[in-house]
Amino acid sequence: MSLCPLCNGLRKMHLECPKCSSDLEDQGKFMDYADDYSAYMDIDTLKKNDGFPESLQKGQCPHIMKCPKCGHDEVILVQE
C-alpha cells in the first residue's frame, strides 16, 4: 500500500479553478463519498471499484477538488 501525500498532510495541491480562476480546495478522497462506511474501509479494496481502473496499479489516490467561489468540482489523481 502506498502513502497519499494529500491524505496524510505531507503536501498541498495548488490548482486553479478552470471556470473562475479561484484556488480549488481539497475535499478528500473520492471514495469517502461512496457511502456512509467507505471512509472506514481498506483503501486498496475501494480502489478496485472507484471508477478509475488503473488507480490501484499506478498508485494514484483520487481526490475531489472544489471551488469555494463558483462550486465547480473535479477529481484529480494524486500520485502516492
PEKA-V806697 format. One record per residue. N is the residue number from 0. RES is the residue in one letter. SS is DSSP state (h for helix, s for strand, l for the rest). OMEGA is omega as a letter, one per 40 degrees, with the letter a starting at -180 (none if undefined). Layout:
N	RES	SS	OMEGA
N	RES	SS	OMEGA
This chain:
0	M	l	a
1	S	l	a
2	L	l	i
3	C	l	a
4	P	l	i
5	L	l	a
6	C	l	a
7	N	l	i
8	G	l	a
9	L	l	a
10	R	l	i
11	K	l	i
12	M	l	i
13	H	l	i
14	L	l	a
15	E	s	i
16	C	l	a
17	P	l	a
18	K	l	a
19	C	l	i
20	S	l	i
21	S	l	i
22	D	s	i
23	L	s	i
24	E	s	i
25	D	s	i
26	Q	s	i
27	G	s	a
28	K	s	i
29	F	h	a
30	M	h	a
31	D	h	a
32	Y	h	a
33	A	l	i
34	D	l	a
35	D	l	a
36	Y	l	a
37	S	h	i
38	A	h	a
39	Y	h	a
40	M	l	i
41	D	l	a
42	I	h	a
43	D	h	i
44	T	h	i
45	L	h	a
46	K	h	i
47	K	l	a
48	N	l	a
49	D	l	a
50	G	l	i
51	F	l	a
52	P	l	a
53	E	l	a
54	S	h	i
55	L	h	a
56	Q	h	a
57	K	h	i
58	G	l	a
59	Q	s	i
60	C	s	i
61	P	s	i
62	H	s	i
63	I	s	i
64	M	s	a
65	K	s	i
66	C	s	i
67	P	l	a
68	K	l	a
69	C	l	i
70	G	l	i
71	H	l	i
72	D	s	i
73	E	s	i
74	V	s	i
75	I	s	i
76	L	s	a
77	V	s	i
78	Q	s	a
79	E	l	none
